[in-house]
């Protein structure tokens, strides 16, 4: 079955006579007011004798979300042959601006509420909105579809860097280690982790994106892609997008923000059922926010049903099971502040059932790594083969065949060399910035760097798989696991006390950011595959965005530490909750 080609329109040709040869040539020309391109781009297309392409009715191909039949190819929305601006000054400035804004917001929200925010979907909506603003108000051209993808690639690093930093770095202040750290230290940790995430995931791009096409749902990636395509299509689709966003904003403002009504429906709040819930701990709770409804609609019935099934098993089977066991276990279990019989169903879920789900995701990720082992071996073999050819000077002689734009990614050799380069920077950073003056500093720094690289490599694959499946990655759980393993290893090597705690937190920050970057990047890879963007440019844009986001996140963390603090004391009697950093600090205090 042949794929449905993307809908393109070519402008009627305009015949012009070359003054030099007198030969008539046909150049494309707008039939009316041009759509999506300005006159400068049209002139460039004429000069290069390329067809000037405009979006008329952009749609995702029919086979965008299903598995391909044998021999079938997926053709992206923007064909590789189309001359479409991708990385421009407009996209870079806009992406960097959103990266800084959302980094600051995500950092504060995570410290205040203990919940990170995903910035990809809001930034995609803002990118579409700016494109409309540019045409209607600024009388400029609209942003191209690939420019908006680049805006997303730079801006989406905000949530990545914020998550990697906020979950670990504030623990430095909670443990009283701020005298041993600096702005540069906290800034460099998420930046190095983000670079590792890019270089570690790059060899597996083709496996996750092309080989598993249609087998992984990519819920957030699909939602973001639909927004970008709908905004570019214009007309009725853009109107529907605008109306939907307005209705959702009003709904959430009147409800949760103004306390007009609750966006959480729970049978435990119904008088007739509250007694039953108290006895059995069984409760049915549903989030009715506009964002959840929209995401469920985009995901489709199949994958939404899978998530629903997991929720029903959690709250109607596992939570009541723990409640029933409470009559035989009168004391509080490890990790719980109260006995099971005295705990609310939601507390049982977060303390005991949720870790079961995280363990399931982690186990599935490990299984996926085992299944990927042939891919890993092949990627490593190919990378070292490329490095060997470059060393022998045969790299230029062996010309690489021209590939389509959506397949132009970092070479395997560049990914391996990049990871080794970042690993070397991590080693030097640990040795001279953290362990200076410590006995056996080189040995400890080498052990810490190797540990960070190995754990980050394994967890990036797990994170990418989790995001591709359910758009959720257990960052806090995997970071906590990293801290425990690292603390035990460093303690066994003799590094304990404040130096050991600081070293462990920095390793945790690098790993946490690396797996966050992998989860975001695999989504961007898929968006690029669907729409026809260049993976290599997305990888570079992520590194650029990571610099801006690291500066903003570090500045907010330092500001919050001075204004509010993260632990109670004379200067800060009412500190920010910072639940994840406090949990990390408690673990390190017990182990080291």
C-alpha positions in Angstrom: 0.0 0.0 0.0 1.6 3.3 -1.1 1.7 6.1 1.4 -0.5 9.1 0.9 1.8 11.9 -0.3 1.8 15.2 1.6 -0.4 17.9 0.1 1.7 20.6 -1.6 0.8 23.4 -4.0 3.2 24.8 -6.6 2.6 28.3 -7.7 1.8 28.9 -11.4 5.0 29.4 -13.4 6.1 32.8 -14.6 8.1 32.8 -17.9 11.0 35.2 -17.9 13.5 35.7 -20.7 17.2 35.6 -19.8 18.8 38.8 -21.1 22.1 36.9 -21.8 20.8 34.0 -23.8 17.3 35.0 -24.7 16.1 31.6 -23.5 12.7 31.5 -21.8 12.7 29.9 -18.4 9.8 29.0 -16.1 10.0 30.2 -12.5 7.3 29.6 -9.9 5.3 32.6 -8.9 2.6 33.2 -6.2 -0.9 33.2 -7.6 -2.0 35.8 -5.1 -0.7 36.8 -1.7 2.1 34.3 -0.9 1.7 31.9 2.0 4.5 31.2 4.4 7.4 32.6 2.3 8.4 36.2 1.7 9.6 37.7 -1.5 13.3 37.2 -0.6 12.8 33.5 -0.4 11.0 33.5 -3.7 13.9 35.3 -5.3 16.3 32.9 -3.9 14.3 30.0 -5.3 14.3 31.7 -8.7 18.0 32.3 -8.6 18.7 28.7 -7.7 16.2 27.4 -10.3 14.3 25.4 -7.6 10.6 25.1 -7.3 9.2 27.6 -4.8 7.0 25.5 -2.5 4.2 26.8 -0.4 2.0 25.1 2.1 -1.6 25.0 1.0 -3.1 22.1 2.8 -0.4 20.5 4.9 -1.4 17.2 6.3 0.4 14.3 7.9 0.6 11.2 5.7 -1.9 8.4 6.2 0.9 6.1 7.5 2.4 8.6 10.0 1.1 6.7 13.0 0.8 3.1 11.9 3.4 0.3 11.2 4.6 0.3 7.6 4.0 -2.6 5.3 7.0 -4.5 3.9 8.7 -2.3 1.3 6.6 0.8 2.2 8.3 4.1 2.9 7.3 7.0 5.0 7.5 10.3 3.2 7.6 13.3 5.6 5.4 16.4 5.4 8.2 18.5 4.0 10.0 16.6 1.3 13.8 16.5 1.4 13.9 18.1 -2.0 12.0 21.2 -0.8 14.1 24.3 -0.1 12.6 25.4 3.2 14.3 27.6 5.8 15.0 25.6 9.0 17.6 27.3 11.3 17.3 31.0 11.0 18.0 34.0 13.3 14.2 34.2 14.0 14.1 30.5 15.2 17.3 30.8 17.3 16.2 34.0 19.1 12.7 32.8 19.7 13.9 29.4 20.9 16.5 30.9 23.2 13.9 33.3 24.6 11.4 30.5 25.4 14.2 28.4 26.8 15.1 31.1 29.4 11.5 31.9 30.3 10.3 28.3 30.7 13.6 27.4 32.6 12.9 30.0 35.2 9.2 29.0 35.5 9.9 25.2 35.6 12.6 25.7 38.2 10.3 27.7 40.5 7.3 25.3 40.1 9.5 22.3 40.7 10.9 23.8 43.9 7.4 25.0 45.0 5.3 22.0 44.1 7.7 19.2 43.5 6.3 18.7 40.0 8.2 19.5 36.8 6.5 20.9 33.7 6.9 19.8 30.1 7.4 22.8 27.9 7.2 21.2 24.4 3.5 21.6 23.9 3.2 25.2 25.2 6.2 26.3 23.1 4.8 24.7 20.0 1.6 26.7 20.6 3.6 29.9 21.2 5.6 29.3 18.0 2.4 28.9 16.0 1.0 32.0 17.6 4.2 34.1 16.9 3.9 33.0 13.2 0.4 34.4 13.0 1.5 37.5 14.9 4.3 38.0 12.4 1.9 37.9 9.5 -1.0 39.9 10.9 0.8 42.5 13.0 4.4 42.7 11.8 3.5 42.3 8.2 6.3 39.8 7.8 6.4 36.3 6.5 5.0 33.4 8.5 7.5 31.0 10.1 8.0 27.8 8.2 7.1 24.4 9.6 10.8 23.5 10.1 11.6 26.8 11.7 9.0 26.0 14.3 10.6 22.6 14.8 13.9 24.4 15.5 12.2 26.8 17.9 10.9 23.7 19.8 14.3 22.0 19.8 16.0 25.0 21.5 13.1 26.0 23.8 12.2 22.5 25.0 15.6 22.2 26.8 14.1 24.3 29.5 12.2 21.5 31.2 15.1 19.2 30.7 17.7 21.4 32.4 15.3 22.5 35.2 14.4 18.8 36.0 18.0 17.7 36.0 19.1 20.6 38.3 16.2 21.0 40.6 16.0 17.4 41.6 19.6 17.4 42.9 21.3 20.8 43.2 19.2 22.3 46.0 20.3 19.4 48.2 23.7 21.1 48.3 22.1 23.9 50.4 20.0 21.5 52.4 23.1 19.6 53.4 25.0 22.8 54.2 27.5 22.3 51.3 27.0 25.7 49.7 30.5 26.8 50.8 32.0 24.1 48.6 30.0 25.0 45.5 29.7 27.9 43.1 27.5 29.2 40.3 30.0 27.6 37.8 29.7 24.2 39.4 25.9 24.2 39.4 25.8 25.6 35.9 28.2 23.0 34.5 26.5 19.9 35.9 23.2 20.1 33.8 25.2 21.3 30.8 27.5 18.3 30.8 24.5 16.0 31.4 22.6 17.4 28.5 25.6 16.9 26.2 25.9 13.3 27.3 22.2 12.8 26.7 22.6 14.0 23.1 25.7 12.0 22.3 24.4 8.8 24.0 21.0 8.8 22.3 22.3 9.8 18.8 23.4 6.2 17.8 19.9 4.9 18.6 17.9 7.5 16.7 17.3 5.3 13.7 16.2 2.4 15.9 13.7 4.4 17.9 12.4 6.6 15.1 12.5 4.5 11.9 12.8 0.8 12.9 10.0 1.1 15.5 7.8 3.4 13.4 4.2 2.8 14.3 5.1 0.5 17.2 5.6 3.3 19.8 2.9 5.9 20.3 5.0 9.0 21.3 1.9 10.7 22.9 3.6 14.1 23.6 5.4 14.1 20.3 2.2 13.3 18.4 0.4 16.1 20.2 3.2 18.6 19.4 3.3 17.5 15.8 -0.5 17.9 15.4 -0.3 21.4 16.8 2.5 22.5 14.5 0.8 21.0 11.4 -2.6 22.5 12.4 -1.1 25.9 12.9 0.7 25.8 9.5 -2.4 24.6 7.7 -4.1 27.8 8.6 -7.8 28.5 7.9 -10.2 26.2 9.7 -7.5 24.1 11.4 -5.8 27.2 12.9 -9.2 28.5 14.0 -10.0 25.2 15.7 -6.7 25.3 17.5 -7.2 28.9 18.6 -10.8 28.2 19.8 -9.7 25.0 21.6 -6.9 26.8 23.4 -9.2 29.7 24.4 -11.9 27.3 25.8 -9.3 25.3 27.7 -7.8 28.4 29.2 -11.2 29.6 30.4 -12.1 26.2 31.7 -8.9 25.9 33.7 -9.0 29.5 34.9 -12.6 29.4 36.2 -12.1 25.9 37.7 -8.7 25.2 39.3 -7.3 28.8 39.3 -10.4 30.7 40.6 -11.7 27.7 42.6 -14.9 27.7 40.7 -14.9 23.9 40.7 -12.4 21.2 41.2 -10.7 19.5 38.2 -10.4 16.3 40.2 -13.5 14.1 40.5 -13.2 11.5 43.3 -15.7 9.0 44.6 -14.1 9.6 48.0 -15.6 13.1 48.1 -19.2 11.7 47.7 -20.9 11.3 51.0 -22.5 8.0 50.2 -19.2 6.5 49.1 -16.8 8.1 51.5 -17.4 5.4 54.2 -16.8 2.7 51.6 -13.6 4.4 50.6 -12.4 4.7 54.2 -13.0 1.0 54.8 -11.6 -0.5 51.6 -9.2 2.2 50.4 -10.8 1.8 47.0 -11.4 5.0 45.2 -12.1 6.2 41.6 -10.5 9.5 40.8 -10.5 11.3 37.5 -8.6 14.4 36.4 -10.9 16.5 34.2 -8.5 19.3 33.2 -8.5 20.4 29.6 -4.9 19.3 29.1 -5.7 15.7 30.1 -8.7 15.6 27.9 -6.8 16.9 24.9 -3.8 14.6 25.4 -6.1 11.6 25.7 -7.9 12.5 22.5 -4.6 12.9 20.6 -3.2 9.6 22.0 -6.2 7.7 20.8 -8.4 5.1 22.4 -5.9 2.2 22.3 -3.1 3.8 24.4 -5.5 5.8 26.5 -7.2 2.5 27.4 -3.8 1.0 28.5 -3.1 3.9 30.8 -6.7 3.7 32.2 -6.2 0.0 32.8 -3.0 0.7 34.8 -4.8 3.3 36.8 -7.7 1.0 37.6 -5.4 -1.8 38.7 -3.5 0.7 40.9 -6.5 2.3 42.7 -9.0 -0.6 42.7 -6.7 -3.5 43.2 -3.2 -2.6 44.6 -4.2 0.3 46.9 -7.1 -1.8 48.5 -4.7 -4.7 48.8 -2.2 -2.6 50.9 -5.2 -1.3 52.9 -6.3 -4.9 53.6 -2.7 -5.8 54.6 -2.8 -2.9 57.1 -4.9 -4.9 59.5 -2.0 -7.4 59.9 0.8 -4.8 59.9 0.0 -2.3 62.7 3.3 -0.4 62.4 4.3 1.9 59.6 6.2 0.4 56.8 9.6 1.8 55.7 9.0 4.9 53.7 5.6 5.6 55.3 4.9 8.0 58.1 1.7 6.3 59.2 0.4 2.7 59.5 -1.4 1.5 56.4 -4.8 1.6 58.1 -4.5 5.3 58.8 -3.3 6.3 55.4 -5.5 7.8 52.7 -5.7 6.0 49.4 -3.7 8.7 47.6 -0.9 8.4 50.2 -0.8 4.6 49.8 -0.5 5.1 46.1 2.4 7.6 46.2 4.3 5.8 48.9 3.9 2.1 47.8 2.0 1.6 44.6 3.7 4.3 42.5 7.1 2.8 43.1 5.8 -0.5 41.8 4.8 1.2 38.6 8.3 2.9 38.4 9.9 -0.5 38.9 7.7 -1.9 36.0 8.8 1.0 33.7 12.4 0.4 34.8 12.2 -3.3 34.2 10.6 -2.8 30.8 13.4 -0.3 29.9 16.0 -2.8 30.9 14.3 -5.5 28.8 14.3 -3.1 25.9 18.0 -2.5 26.4 18.6 -6.2 26.2 16.5 -6.4 23.0 18.5 -3.4 21.7 21.9 -5.1 22.4 22.4 -6.1 18.7 21.6 -2.5 17.8 24.0 -1.2 20.4 26.8 -3.6 19.2 26.2 -2.6 15.6 26.2 1.1 16.4 29.4 0.9 18.4 31.1 -1.2 15.7 30.0 1.3 13.0 31.3 4.2 15.1 34.7 2.7 15.7 34.9 1.7 12.1 34.3 5.4 11.1 36.9 6.5 13.6 39.4 4.0 12.2 38.8 5.2 8.7 39.3 8.8 9.8 42.6 7.9 11.6 43.8 6.1 8.4 42.9 9.1 6.3 40.3 7.2 4.3 37.4 9.2 5.5 37.4 11.6 2.6 38.1 9.0 0.1 35.1 7.0 1.1 32.4 9.4 0.0 29.1 9.2 1.9 26.1 8.9 -0.4 23.6 11.7 -0.3 20.9 11.1 2.2 17.5 12.6 2.7 17.2 15.5 5.1 15.3 13.6 7.8 18.2 11.1 7.9 21.1 13.6 8.2 22.2 13.0 11.8 25.5 13.1 13.7 27.8 10.4 12.4 28.4 7.5 14.8 32.0 8.5 15.1 31.0 12.0 16.1 28.6 10.7 18.8 31.3 8.4 20.3 34.0 11.1 20.2 31.6 13.6 21.6 30.7 11.3 24.5 34.3 10.6 25.2 35.1 14.3 25.1 32.3 15.1 27.5 33.5 12.2 29.7 36.9 13.7 29.8 35.5 17.1 30.8 33.5 15.3 33.6 36.7 13.7 34.8 38.6 17.0 34.9 35.6 18.7 36.5 35.4 16.2 39.3 39.2 16.2 39.8 39.9 19.9 39.9 36.6 21.4 40.9 35.3 19.0 43.5 38.1 16.7 44.7 41.0 19.2 44.8 43.0 18.5 47.9 41.4 15.1 48.5 43.7 12.1 48.9 43.8 9.8 45.8 41.8 12.5 43.9 42.6 11.1 40.4 41.4 7.6 41.3 38.2 8.8 42.9 37.6 11.2 40.0 38.1 8.4 37.5 35.7 6.1 39.4 33.1 8.8 39.6 33.4 9.8 35.9 33.1 6.1 34.8 30.2 5.6 37.1 28.4 8.6 35.7 29.0 7.6 32.1 27.9 4.0 32.6 24.7 4.8 34.5 23.9 7.7 32.2 24.3 5.5 29.1 22.0 2.8 30.5 19.4 5.2 31.8 19.2 7.3 28.6 17.9 4.3 26.7 15.4 3.5 29.5 14.2 7.2 29.6 13.9 7.3 25.8 11.8 4.1 25.8 9.5 5.4 28.6 8.9 8.7 26.9 8.2 7.0 23.5 5.6 4.7 25.2 3.8 6.9 27.8 5.5 10.4 27.7 6.5 9.9 31.3 9.9 9.0 32.6 10.6 8.1 36.3 13.3 10.8 36.7 13.1 11.0 40.5 13.2 7.2 40.9 16.2 6.7 38.6 18.0 9.7 40.1 17.5 8.3 43.6 18.8 4.9 42.4 21.8 6.7 40.9 22.5 8.5 44.2 22.2 5.3 46.3 24.5 3.3 44.0 27.0 6.2 43.7 27.0 6.8 47.5 27.7 3.1 48.1 30.5 2.9 45.6 32.2 6.1 46.7 31.8 5.1 50.4 33.5 1.8 49.6 36.4 3.7 48.0 36.8 5.8 51.1 35.1 9.0 50.0 32.5 10.0 52.7 31.3 13.0 54.5 30.8 16.4 52.8 33.2 15.6 49.9 31.4 12.3 49.2 28.0 13.9 49.5 28.9 16.7 47.1 30.5 14.3 44.6 27.4 12.1 44.7 25.0 15.0 44.1 27.0 16.2 41.1 27.0 12.7 39.6 23.3 12.5 40.2 22.8 15.9 38.5 24.7 14.8 35.4 22.8 11.5 35.2 19.4 13.1 35.8 19.9 15.7 33.1 21.3 13.1 30.7 18.2 10.9 31.0 15.9 14.0 30.8 17.6 15.1 27.6 17.3 11.6 26.1 13.6 11.6 26.8 13.1 15.0 25.2 15.4 14.3 22.3 13.8 11.1 21.2 10.5 13.0 20.9 12.1 15.7 18.8 13.7 13.0 16.6 10.3 11.6 15.9 8.8 15.0 15.2 11.7 15.6 12.8 10.9 12.3 11.1 7.2 13.1 10.8 7.8 16.6 9.4 11.0 16.3 7.5 13.5 18.3 9.7 17.2 17.6 10.0 18.2 15.6 13.1 21.7 17.0 13.1 20.4 20.5 13.4 18.1 19.4 16.2 21.0 17.9 18.1 23.0 21.1 17.8 20.0 23.2 18.7 19.5 21.2 21.9 23.1 21.9 22.9 22.6 25.6 22.2 19.4 25.6 24.2 21.1 23.8 27.1 23.5 26.7 27.6 20.7 29.3 27.9 18.6 27.0 30.1 21.5 26.2 32.4 22.2 29.8 33.0 18.6 30.6 33.8 18.0 27.5 36.0 21.2 28.1 38.0 20.3 31.8 38.5 16.9 30.9 39.8 18.2 28.2 42.1 20.7 30.6 43.7 18.1 33.3 43.9 15.6 31.0 45.6 18.2 29.8 48.1 18.8 33.3 49.2 15.2 34.5 49.2 13.3 31.5 50.5 15.8 28.8 51.3 15.2 25.0 51.0 15.3 24.0 54.6 14.0 25.7 57.8 16.3 27.9 59.7 16.6 31.3 61.4 16.9 33.1 58.1 14.2 31.0 56.3 11.5 29.9 58.7 9.2 29.0 55.7 11.4 27.6 53.0 10.3 26.2 49.6 9.2 22.6 50.0 11.7 21.2 47.4 10.5 17.7 48.0 12.9 15.8 45.7 16.1 17.6 46.9 15.0 16.9 50.5 14.5 13.2 49.7 17.9 13.1 48.0 19.5 14.8 51.0 17.9 12.4 53.5 19.2 9.4 51.5 22.8 10.7 51.4 22.7 11.5 55.1 21.8 7.9 55.9 24.3 6.4 53.5 27.3 8.7 53.9 
